[in-house]
């Protein structure tokens, strides 16, 4: 009896092992006749630096600031490319307003007031950055450290790569078109889905999805001694690109009142904010958690066209450029990344799209880890 | 049961089963229609994506659907193999030896309720993206299997052991010829339960960024980019393969129980 059982067990184990071996052999077969691609994995931006120093399969990572500078300053890696070198002046983070919020009775009024504070904060940051000996620069660095949880050296290095800008120009709109075309090109969006969403083309979409009129109206907004209403704000984890919202919410550095409050806007963090990536923030737009959000333009595009089909408008920029592809010190070209993994915040994020573009221009395929 | 009746029974079950699937698909259509495909995609779109993904790799993934399935199955397999190799001997020891039982009990009882996913952040650092997810699956299968083994040993009727003793069997012989064989049905049941937990773990484990693709990773990535047709296609594959593997384990377990003269449940 027990011999039979042992034989049966051995048989089962052998069968399972054979299936397993076959599975592993077939699944690990490399795609034939092709040079090795570069692989990507999604990872929290805060863990990328440590991952690069400990994980042998990782060749680099691409992240928003200050997480790129964090790896560079610590010597774990160096910047193989800054996104501005690849696509000069490309929009990065934008301010997105949900259509649902705009259609509320105070929606437009609050959006315009919100943008006035956004403009003030951006102007203040740019003035502070222009005078590094000034007291405002010290305040800026201090706020950046608190927001990102990174030390002074890292934050200062990161700030050197920041280009804060709120204006929506024709160049911005052209880039939105280009982003949409890139998504179509890599198969994450289709021209059919752009048309299904009511636009005649990518350019038509970019034109209608951006709306600079609120920004123009913001110029004439005056201060308010009372609170006009509340805004639930979405933003990303320690994203220095989005420092304007942190500055505009700060109460201690600007005489006891935040810039948002000065214009009568009571800003609170949306449920779940800060988010780990732009696509996650878009999901929170979709479920109604967010009124106004700062996030990368590409996820704002992708998840307006694709599911979950968020209805919203890009009403201002937050920054341009500012994403670094940080690679191991030994790597000096994109070609050397072949066969290695590059960490990204998530599929559909601007960093993911920029990495796609960098590699595509070099004739290298980017595939899932 | 007479042959005729059995056939009629089977026919009835097939009919009801088919009908229930048809109703399910119909409900799916209605929900997608109400939702206007915002998050719920029409079944025919999902299945069209699924079928084409076997022959054309999704460009931004670089893998065919079967490669994604195989990657997940591979992880499940290694997690299972590791759990089997460790849990079976350990379970036998804990069940058989009272010192080992008392010594291990507090540790096991405290570790067991911790969801395997809680270990993921640590495992990703310690075991990296390739082994980390396997270790999560391992934990998922390990505890059900271990407890099944311990329970199996404890369920051996004392009379059997006493009888073997009076017939002159030494400790090793009792263990080899009485205790171990009696635990086999319990082991099979532990495998069945463990595989189910393993599938649940593998998806979440893969959501942390793995090497070589995988269904969980595909679900996460396509959800992130809003390519929900791909996401649902991957979920269908998960359902199918999860069902197939646990069903095989369940049937094997049942067969072994019947074969060993235990009442099938």
Interface residues (C-beta under 8 A of the other chain):
Chain A: X1 X2 X5 X8 X9 X12 X16 X17 X19 X20 X23 X24 X26 X27 X28 X31 X37 X39 X41 X42 X43 X50 X51 X54 X55 X56 X57 X186 X187 X188 X277 X279 X280 X282 X286 X302 X303 X305 X306 X307 X308 X309 X341 X343 X346 X347 X348 X356 X365 X366 X367 X368 X369
Chain B: X37 X38 X39 X41 X58 X59 X60 X61 X62 X63 X67 X70 X71 X73 X74 X77 X78 X80 X81 X125 X128 X129 X130 X176 X177 X180 X181 X184 X209 X210 X211 X212 X213 X217 X218 X220 X221 X222 X224 X225 X226 X227 X228 X252 X256 X260
